[in-house]
Amino acid sequence: MTPADWLLLPAERGNRATRLDRRRPDGAAWSTGNHVRPLVHGAVYFAELLAAVRAMGPGDLLLFTDWRGDPDERLDGPGTEVGSVLCRAAERGVLVKGLLWRSHLDGLHFSQEENLRFGQEIARAGGECLLDMRVRPGGSHHQKLVVLRHRDRPEQDVAYVGGIDLCRNRNDDASHRGDRQSLPLAAAYGPHPPWHDVQLALRGPAVGDVEAVFRERWEDPAPLSRSPLTRLRERMHREDVSADRLPPQTPDPQPCGTHTVQLLRTYPNRLLYGYPFAPDGERSIARGYTKALRRARALIYLEDQYLWSPRVVDGFARALAGHPGLRLIGVVPTVPEQAGRLTLPMNLIGRINALEELRRAGGDRVAVYGLENRAGTPVYVHAKVCVIDDVWASVGSDNINLRSWTHDSELGCAVYDERPDRRRPADPGGLGDGARAFARELRLELMREHTGAGAAEGLCDPVSAFAAFAASARALDAWYESGRPGPRPPGRLRRYASPDLSVTQRILAAPLHHLLVDPDGRPLGMRIRRRF
């Protein structure tokens, strides 16, 4: 087994225009010799990011993209507001460049004012942060990356990629008591919604790949916005409407580990001013999942904010139907972030349809769970993680939904470890000797937290892990059903039961699900009609 069995070859990416597959002399579509660490929880990521940015000096380069940025979000206590941290870096002579999604109006519960303010603060300090609306109609820039390059210390170079934005709600830790700087979600999550998320820290040649992704977007010559009103306002407020030239990209950091990393992306085929680096779009996230799922034999482990759309879960369903020993575990939010009388069914119908398809294919080999903290408050699962057979692991900004696979800009990392995992389950359940150290340890770290298990031995084997999740959720459910006698059982898992929407709710929600708020749906004229 080699990385080529699991990762996309250059011709399989479906985008000849990107520089990603032309950066290396051998034409490889991935980088080798990396060291990748999962940073589970926003508090872990933010503390590390703060220390890394504070250590940067004159001539260093800091690049970031975000869906939303809140300049007053604290990375690690008072005085560490992310806007101030980046501004102070720019004042020290660090070259700070950022791309934020311009977003829609705040009246629609998006992030326009916050992103405007974030960009203005950085510009006043000498950095540059552009508000980027170069998307398909109704789309968004959803990538979350930070690249830190050091002029005289290349061994310190690092890139962060995953699901965590530099904004409110994200700064939570393993206790899941929520970020003290919160934005409201559905009432079930309380005033400070508990938040579960994952980011990756990349060192080695992959840092150069992430930088190349940023540079492709930064150098896009298309106007930042197609809206005449937006352009007029930009001129009136003297906003920055074009990108200054970046210095030439320096050589990639030296190899430092055993991890092969492939960057996977989504870009739509933008109708006007097409992306020069993806003129017909790019759907390598969808293609990467499709290739990996064809090899799935034992266990698919998912953590996902949405897990929506029968079209997207079709590859998962085919794998389950074709391999009777394959199991799927999903961890999702118990309650959608919008839970009003109208928005709740619109937000649920896509997931209900997807889960019905998975269960038709896999029956009781499909198990889906929500999370709660020790106080019984649901945890909002914002992570985007997939581990297949403890070999292929993906962490990124992309959700399991049609929007992430076709319509928005997304960035994910597929990781294949050259090191085999030396732990041998008593019953390998089809994994054989193929399990790799990074993928297995990522899955075990997440499973240990959710089940409350202190050791990993009983979770190595996929059959045992599947049973351990079921037992943990069953114990907590039974504790609630019996009136909560005695100590609360360890673990945070609750079995997810699809809400039983009435026929009327389904009829009313179905068209609105496609036309309005469901991020999995698009009006027919805006859908990507080709297959992934």
N, C-alpha and C positions, 0 to 999 in steps of 0.2 A: 504494500500500500504506500502511495506517495501523495504529495499535495495535489498532483494533477488529477488524482481520482476524485478529489473533493472540491477543488477550487476551479474557477473559470479560466480556461485558456484564453489568450488574446482574442481569438476569433469568436469565442463564446460570449464575450462581453456585449457584443452587438453595437459597438461604438468605436469606429476606427479613428475618430477625430481627437480623442482625448490623449493627452501626453502621458497619462499614467502607465500605459503599456509600451511606451517608447522611451522611457527614462533610463532603462538599463541596457547595457551593451548586448546582453544575451536575449533581449526581447521578452523577458519573463513578465508575467502579469501579476506578480506578487514579489514581495521582498522577503529575504531570509535573514536569520541572525538577529532577530529582534528579541526584546524582553518586554513582555506585556503583563501588567498587573491590573486586576479588577479592583475598582474602588467602589465598594458597595456602600451606598448611602451618600446623600449630598454633603453631610457634615464632614465625612472623610475626604471627599474630593475637594471641597472648598478650603479646608485647612491646608491640604497639600498645595493647592493652587496658590494660596496666599503666600506661603513660604517661598515658593518657586518664583513668583513675580517680584517679591521683595528682594530677592537675591540678584535680580537683573540689573545691569549697569549700562552706561553709555555705549551706543553702537549695537546693542542687542536688539532683537526683533521679536515683537509680540503680535501675533495675528489671531483673530477670533471671528467666528460667526455665531449667530444666535437667532432663535425664533422670537424670543422676548428677552429684553434686558431691563432690570430694575436697578438704577444706579445706587439706590439706598439699601439694597440687600446686603446684609452683613455676611462676610465670609467666615469670620470667627470672632464675634463679639464686637462691642463698641469700637469705633475707629477703624473698622475694616470694611466699610462700605465699598462694594466692588467698583463703583464709579470713582471714588476717591483713590482706591488702590491703583487703578489703571491711570488716573490722572497724575498721581505722584510718580509712577513709572515713566510717563512721558516727560515730566519735568526733569527727571534724572538723565534724560537723553536716550531712553529706550524708544525705538521706533514702534509706535502702537498703531495698528491698522485693524479696523473692525467692519463687519458687514452685519447689519441688523435688518430683519424683515420690516419693511415700512408698515405693514399691517393695515387693517381696516379701521373704521371709526371705533372709538372706545364705547360709543353707544351700542355697538354690537358685541361688546364684551371681549374685544381684542386689545391691542397693546400700542396703539399709535402714539399717544401722548408720552408713555413711558419710554418708548424707543427713541422718539424725538429728543427727549430730555437727556437720555443716556449719550446720544451722539453729540449733542451740543456741549455737554460737560467735557468730553474727551477732546473735542476740537479746541476748546478754550485753553486746554493744557498743552496743546502742541501736537496731539495725536490726530487721527483722522478716522471717523466712523461714518460710513455711508448707510443711508436708509434705502434698502434694495427692494424694489417692487418688480423686478424683472422675472415675472412668473406668468403661468397661464392664468386666464381669468378665473377668479375664485380660488386660486392656489396660494401657497405660502412657501417661504424659505424656512425649512424646518431643521437644517443641519445645526449641530452643536459641536463645535470644535475650538480648541485653543492650541496654538503652536508657539513654543518658546525656543528661539534659536539664540545662541550665545557666540559673540564675535571671537572671543579668545578661549572659550571653554566648550568646545563642541561635545565633550563627554557629558555635559549637563543638558543637552538638547532633549526636549520631551514634547510629545503631543498628547492631548486629551480628546477623546472621541467617545460619544455615548448618547445618553438620553437626558442629561442634566443641563438645563438652561441656567444662565447667570441671573436668576430672578427669584421672586418670592415663592414661598411654599417648599422650595427644594432643600433647605438647610435642616434636614432631619437626620436622626441617627438610629442606631439599632433599637433604642427604646420606643421609637415611633410615637413620641408625644407631639410631633408636629413642629413646624417652623414658627417661631414667635412672630415673624413678619409674614403674615398670611394674607392670601386672597381667598374669598369665599368659594366653596364648592357646595354641593348638595348638603342639605341640613344634617344628614346622617353623619357627616365627617366632623361636625362640631366647628368651633371658632378657629381652631388651629389644625387643619387636616393632616393626619399622619400621612407620610409620603415614603414610598419605596422606589428606589431608583439605582441605576448602575452606570458608571463611567469607566473607561479604560485609560490607563497611563501607558503610552507607547514610547519605548526608547530603541534606538537603532535606526537602520535605513528607512523604516516605515515613517519616521518623522518627515523625511523628504517627500514621501508620497502625500501625506496630509497637507504639507505646505503647497504642493502642486495643485491639490484640489482648491485650496484658497485662492491661489494665483489665477487659476482659470476663471473663477468667478470675478475676482478683482479686475482682471484685464478685459472683461466682457465690454465691448464698445457700445452696446445698446444703451439708450437712455435709462436712467434709474427708474423712471416711471413713464407710462404712456399717457397719463392723465394730464390734459391741458391745465386743469385747475391746480393740480399738484405742482406743475412746473411754474405756474404764475406765483403760487405761494412761496416756492423755493427762491424765486428772484426777489420777492418782496422781503423775505426774511434773510436773504443772503446765505442760504444754506449751501453746503458743499454738494455740487451736483455731478462732479466727475472725480475720478480716482487719480491721485498723484502716482507717479511711477514708483514702483518698488525697486530696491536694489537687486542686482542679480542674485539668483538663488545659489547658495553655497553648497559645496558637496554634502552628500548625505552623511549622517553620523556613522561611525564604524560599527560593524556587527558586535553584539554584546549578549546574545542569548540564543535560544533554540526555537524561537517562535517564528513561523512563517505567517505573514499578514497580507491579506488581500483586501483592498478598499472596494466596497460595493456602493453603488449610488443609484439614485433615481433622479432623473431630470425629464420633464415633459418635452414633447416636440412643440416648442413655443411657436405660436402661429405667426407672430410678427417679430422681426429681429431675433431669429433663431439663435440658440447658443452656439457660438463658433466651436466650442469644445464638445458639443453634443447636438449637431444640427437636426438630427431626427430623434432627439431625446436619448436617454439611457435608462435601461431597466435591469441593470446588473444585480440589484438586490433581488428582484423577482427571479431572475435567471440563476443566481447563486443558490437561493433556497430550492429551486426546482431541481438543480443538479444534486445537491446534498440529500434532498428527500428521497431521491431514487435509490440511495444507498442505505436508507434507514432500515434497520432490522430489529432493534431491541427497544430503544426508548427515545422519544422526542420529549424534551423538557422545554416548556415555554413560560416566559413571564411577559405579559403584554398588556398594554393599556386598553386595547380594543378587542382583538381577536374577532374581527367582523368579516363579512362578505363570503358567501359561498364560492364566488369566483376565485378568491384568494386561497381559501382553505382547500380547494380542490386537490392540490398537490399533496396535502397532508392526508386527505381522505383516500386518495389513490394508494398512498403508501400503506395506510392501515388496512385497506381492503386486500392488498396484494400480499401482505405478510402477516399471517395469523399470530405470530409471536411479538409483533410490534405493539408497544403501548405509548400513550400520549398523556402527559401531565401538563395542565395549563393553570397558571396563576394569574388572575385578572381582578380588576376592581369589582367589589361586591355591588356597588351602586354607581351608576354613571355620574359624571361630574355635574350634569344638569338633570334635575329630577322633578321638574314641574309636571303639571297634569298633561301638557302637550309634549314637552321635550323628553320626558321619560320614555314613553313608548317609541318615539322617533329614535332615541339613542339605543334602545334595546332591540329593536326588530332586526338590525343587522347582525347582532351577536346571536340572537335566538336562531336565526336562519343558518348561521355558520355552525353553531353547536349541533343543530339537528342533522346537518350533513355529516359532521364528524362522527356522531353517535350512530348514524345509519351505517357508516363504514366500519367503525371499530367497536360498537357495542359497549360492553363494560370494560373494554381496554382503554377507554377515554375517560379521564377524570379531571374535573375542573374545580378550582378552589378559589375562594377569596381569603383575605388576611384581615386580622384585627389585632389591636394592641392589647396590653394586659388589662386595660380599663374596659375593653369590649367595644371600642370605637373602631369602625372599619378603617383599614389602611388603603389609601389610594395608590394603586399599582401603576406607576408611570414607566417602569422598566421596559426595555425592549431587548430581551435575551432569548436566544434559542441554542440549545445544545442537543446535537444528534449523535446518538450512540457513543457519547463521551469521546468523540473524535473531532467533529466540526462544531465550533462555537462561534456565535455571532452576537455582537453587542453594537448598538447604534442608535440612531434617531428614528429609525423606521419601525412602524407598527405593522401588525398583521392586518392590513386593510387595504382596500383598493387605492385609496388616496396616496398612501405611502409607497405603493408599488407602481404608480403610474403618473401622479399628478403634481406632487410637491417635490421640492429638492430635499434629498435625504442622503445621509452618509452612514454606512455601517462598516464594521471590521469583522471579517471572517478570520479566525485564528486556527492554525493547525500546528501542533507542537511536534517537533521531531523526537521528543522524548516520549517513549511509551510509559504508561502508568504501571508501576511495578506491583501495585496491589492487585491480587487476583480474587475476584468474587468466587465464593464456593460454587455457585451456579452462574456461569458467565452470561446466561440468557441471550446468547447470540453475539455478545461483544467479542468473544474470543480474546486474542492477544492484541486487538487493534486499539484499545482505549489509549488516549494520549493524556499526558499529565495535566496540561492546562485546562482542557475541556472538562475532564473529570473533577478536578479540584474546584473549578468554578461552580459546577452543578452541586457538589457536596457542600460548599460554603453556603450557598443559598438554601439548600435543603436543611442543613443543620439549623439555620436560623428559624426557618418556618416551622420545623417540627419540635424545636427545643432540644434536639438530640446533641449531646456533648461530643460524641464520637462519630466517625464516618463508616465504621466497619459494616454496620447493618444497612447502609445506604449505597454501598458500592454496586452491588448487584441490582440491575434494573427491576427485576421482579420484586425483590425485597424492598427497594425504594418505593415502588408503586404501592405496595402493601403498607409501608410505614406512613406514607402520606394519608392513606385511607384510614388507618388506625388512629392517627393523631387527630384528624378532623372528626372522626366518630366519637372519640373520647370527649372532645370539647362540646360537640353537639349534645351528647348525652348529659353532660354536666349542666348545660342550660335547661334541657328538657326536664331534669329531675329537681329543678329549683335551686341549682348552684350549691349543693352541699359540700362542705369541706373545702380544701385548697383547690384553686383553679388548676386544671391539668396543664402541663407544659405545652408549648406550641401555640401557633396563631392561626391555624388553618380551619376554615369553615367550608364545608362542601357547598359549591355554588349550584343553586337550582335555578334554572331559567324561569323568570316570572311568567305566569300564565296570563298572557294578554288575551283579552276578549276578542271575539271576531270583529266587533265594532272598532276596537282600538287598532287592530291590525289593518283594517281597511282604511281608517283615517290616517294612520301613521305611514303606510307604505309609500304613497306618492310624495309626502312631505319629507320622508326619510331620504329620498333621492334628490329633492329639489332644494331643501333648506339646510338643516343643521347637521345632519349625519355626515361626519367627515369621511365616511366610506362611500358616500353617494355623490354623483354628479349628474346634472341634466344630460339627457342623451346626446345632445349636440357637443358636449364637452368631454365625453368619454373617449378613452383610447380604444379603438375598435380592434386593433391587432392583438394577438395573443402575446403573452410575456416572452 
